Amino acid sequence: MGSTHATHDLSPSAELAWGEALDEMDRMREQGDALGALKMARKAWDILPEPKLHCSYAYITAMPLLKTFIAAKDFEDGIAFADHLISTTPRSNEIPVFWVQKGILMYEQGDIENARAAFQRAWDIGGTFGFADEDKKYLSLLPDRR
């Protein structure tokens, strides 16, 4: 019997379908079709075996999905997905980029106070890690971090 934290990889056919879904997501996002891109990002996520967060592809699938929720302005579902990632990750929810993305979703939804709290949690875990490729307006919400 293996570890409860064993990695579950994709079969070759699932890996091909996963890659095609993410490629299509990128193409749709470049064309400005955020809703189509979100559909493809969800398809890529759905291809992952359960438990998804034990799959070696989970984290490289979760970030594009979170960013596509933002692009599609689907803030509620994006926040729920970020909460799911934070609360169920085998890595003890110490992944600052998930907190940053949750904060961005909240910020863009207009929930500045909760966004600030999410950004603070990300900062407490990893400092600037997670903020590097994001708009500076998010980090500027934190005192003495501007």
C-alpha positions as CSV (number, residue, x, y, z in Angstrom):
1,M,0.0,0.0,0.0
2,G,1.4,3.4,-1.1
3,S,1.6,6.7,0.6
4,T,-1.5,8.8,0.8
5,H,0.6,11.6,-0.8
6,A,1.6,9.5,-3.8
7,T,1.7,11.3,-7.2
8,H,-0.7,10.1,-9.8
9,D,0.5,10.9,-13.3
10,L,-1.5,10.9,-16.5
11,S,-1.7,8.2,-19.1
12,P,-0.2,9.1,-22.4
13,S,-3.7,9.6,-23.9
14,A,-4.8,11.7,-21.0
15,E,-1.6,13.8,-21.1
16,L,-2.2,14.4,-24.8
17,A,-5.8,15.6,-24.2
18,W,-4.6,17.7,-21.2
19,G,-2.0,19.4,-23.3
20,E,-4.5,20.0,-26.2
21,A,-7.0,21.6,-23.8
22,L,-4.3,24.0,-22.4
23,D,-3.1,24.9,-25.9
24,E,-6.7,25.6,-26.9
25,M,-7.2,27.7,-23.7
26,D,-4.1,29.7,-24.6
27,R,-5.3,30.2,-28.2
28,M,-8.8,31.3,-27.0
29,R,-7.4,33.7,-24.4
30,E,-5.1,35.3,-27.0
31,Q,-8.2,35.8,-29.2
32,G,-10.0,37.4,-26.4
33,D,-12.5,34.6,-25.8
34,A,-12.2,34.4,-22.0
35,L,-15.3,32.2,-21.6
36,G,-14.1,29.7,-24.2
37,A,-10.6,29.7,-22.5
38,L,-12.3,29.1,-19.1
39,K,-14.1,26.1,-20.6
40,M,-10.9,24.7,-21.9
41,A,-9.0,25.3,-18.6
42,R,-11.8,23.5,-16.8
43,K,-11.5,20.7,-19.3
44,A,-7.8,20.4,-18.6
45,W,-8.5,20.3,-14.8
46,D,-11.2,17.7,-15.2
47,I,-8.8,15.4,-17.1
48,L,-6.6,15.1,-14.0
49,P,-7.2,11.9,-11.9
50,E,-8.6,12.0,-8.4
51,P,-7.3,13.0,-6.0
52,K,-6.4,15.9,-8.4
53,L,-4.0,17.6,-6.1
54,H,-1.9,14.5,-5.9
55,C,-1.3,14.5,-9.7
56,S,2.0,16.0,-10.7
57,Y,0.1,18.1,-13.3
58,A,-2.3,19.7,-10.7
59,Y,-0.3,22.8,-9.9
60,I,0.6,23.7,-13.5
61,T,-3.0,23.3,-14.3
62,A,-4.4,25.2,-11.4
63,M,-2.6,28.5,-12.1
64,P,-3.9,28.9,-15.7
65,L,-7.3,28.0,-14.5
66,L,-7.2,30.7,-11.7
67,K,-6.0,33.3,-14.2
68,T,-8.7,32.3,-16.7
69,F,-11.3,32.8,-14.0
70,I,-10.0,36.3,-13.6
71,A,-10.0,37.0,-17.4
72,A,-13.6,35.6,-17.6
73,K,-14.6,37.8,-14.6
74,D,-16.0,34.6,-13.0
75,F,-14.9,35.8,-9.6
76,E,-17.3,33.7,-7.4
77,D,-16.3,30.4,-9.0
78,G,-12.6,31.5,-9.1
79,I,-12.6,32.3,-5.4
80,A,-14.3,29.0,-4.6
81,F,-11.7,27.2,-6.6
82,A,-8.8,29.1,-4.9
83,D,-10.4,28.2,-1.5
84,H,-10.6,24.5,-2.6
85,L,-6.9,24.6,-3.6
86,I,-5.8,26.3,-0.4
87,S,-7.8,24.0,1.9
88,T,-7.1,20.6,0.2
89,T,-3.6,20.9,-1.1
90,P,-1.3,18.1,0.4
91,R,1.3,20.8,0.9
92,S,-0.4,22.2,4.0
93,N,-1.9,25.3,2.3
94,E,1.4,27.1,2.4
95,I,1.4,28.0,-1.3
96,P,1.5,31.8,-1.6
97,V,0.5,32.0,-5.3
98,F,-2.9,30.5,-4.5
99,W,-3.4,33.2,-1.9
100,V,-2.3,35.9,-4.4
101,Q,-4.7,34.6,-7.0
102,K,-7.5,34.5,-4.5
103,G,-6.7,38.1,-3.5
104,I,-6.7,39.2,-7.2
105,L,-10.1,37.6,-7.7
106,M,-11.4,39.4,-4.6
107,Y,-9.8,42.7,-5.6
108,E,-11.3,42.6,-9.1
109,Q,-14.7,41.7,-7.7
110,G,-14.4,44.8,-5.5
111,D,-13.8,43.1,-2.2
112,I,-10.7,45.1,-1.3
113,E,-10.6,44.3,2.4
114,N,-10.7,40.5,1.9
115,A,-8.3,40.9,-1.0
116,R,-5.9,42.7,1.3
117,A,-6.2,39.8,3.9
118,A,-5.4,37.3,1.1
119,F,-2.4,39.3,-0.1
120,Q,-1.2,39.6,3.5
121,R,-1.4,35.8,4.0
122,A,0.6,35.3,0.7
123,W,3.2,37.8,2.0
124,D,3.4,36.1,5.4
125,I,4.1,32.8,3.7
126,G,6.4,33.8,0.9
127,G,7.2,37.5,0.8
128,T,7.3,38.7,-2.8
129,F,7.0,35.2,-4.2
130,G,3.7,35.0,-6.0
131,F,3.6,38.7,-6.6
132,A,6.4,39.0,-9.1
133,D,4.4,38.6,-12.3
134,E,1.4,40.5,-11.0
135,D,0.3,44.1,-11.3
136,K,2.0,46.2,-8.6
137,K,-1.5,47.6,-7.5
138,Y,-2.1,44.4,-5.6
139,L,1.1,44.5,-3.5
140,S,0.5,48.2,-2.9
141,L,-2.5,47.3,-0.7
142,L,-0.1,46.0,1.9
143,P,1.4,48.6,4.2
144,D,5.1,49.2,3.7
145,R,5.2,47.0,0.6
146,R,4.7,49.6,-2.1
